[in-house]
Amino acid sequence: MGGLWEEVGQLQFNFLVAQGLKPEHTLLDIACGSLRGGVHFINYLNPGNYLGLDKEQALINRGIEHELGKAEQSEKQPEFVISDCFEFDHFSKVPDYAIAQSLFTHLVEEDIKACLKNLKAFAGDKPLTFFATFFECETPQMGEMDTSHSHAKFEYTRAQMEQFGIEAGWQAEYIGDWNHPRGQKMVCYVTSTGELNE
Ligand SMILES: C[S@@+](CC[C@H](N)C(=O)[O-])C[C@H]1O[C@@H](n2cnc3c(N)ncnc32)[C@H](O)[C@@H]1O
């Protein structure tokens, strides 16, 4: 694949490396899909340090087959969990960083809150920095649908995104523009034991 696919994959990777991601860190890619960002992260991280979660097994399989390759999978041992309700405790270890690229753009408020709550519980006492993209609006909107949907677009205000995190026990920092070609913005959540990036 090329074009936007490649651009958004590389963008995620460059962003997280600029934020401090090192090969020895563990990264959780929430809604990893067909490994658009995943293939870059898996190549970069030490074996076993990539955790990918998605609700669609078929997308992950496609990513392994067409993006990653069996040899790289065998060498880098990425861990995958199939779940539509953010069962992070199915992974064998707690990450240092997490990213959800183009997930909250498809979720209703309740599901965003569930993701943040479950991830905070999974982190426990470990410092964790979680980056999430979203479509920003100026005033709270009614979503296109009552339930989360991969083909629907949901927009939130900066204050809503920050509040969702705070309610789930995170500190929230608005990052805003990160050069996403479709204008998605970025918010960063950290556990209270983690460091907010300046
Ligand atoms: C627009 S794609 C983004 C995929 C990937 N992050 C990327 O940058 O290419 C959205 C992904 O979210 C996944 N997804 C949607 N709702 C989910 C949920 N509740 N739990 C896990 N994955 C979900 C979809 O299966 C899809 O792979």
The ligand as a Gaussian input file, in Angstrom:
#p B3LYP/6-31G(d) Opt

LIG

0 1
 C       -9.300000       3.697000      11.207000
 S       -8.707000       2.164000      11.772000
 C       -7.138000       2.646000      12.438000
 C       -6.198000       1.484000      12.535000
 C       -4.749000       1.845000      12.897000
 N       -4.646000       2.448000      14.210000
 C       -4.120000       2.693000      11.833000
 O       -3.595000       3.756000      12.131000
 O       -4.170000       2.276000      10.675000
 C       -9.700000       1.874000      13.214000
 C       -9.462000       0.518000      13.870000
 O      -10.157000       0.477000      15.102000
 C      -10.586000      -0.843000      15.329000
 N      -11.608000      -0.780000      16.380000
 C      -12.759000      -0.094000      16.344000
 N      -13.434000      -0.243000      17.513000
 C      -12.660000      -1.033000      18.299000
 C      -12.807000      -1.543000      19.624000
 N      -13.879000      -1.280000      20.372000
 N      -11.831000      -2.319000      20.114000
 C      -10.747000      -2.609000      19.366000
 N      -10.544000      -2.155000      18.103000
 C      -11.496000      -1.372000      17.577000
 C      -11.055000      -1.281000      13.963000
 O      -11.158000      -2.677000      13.841000
 C       -9.944000      -0.679000      13.082000
 O       -8.875000      -1.575000      12.924000

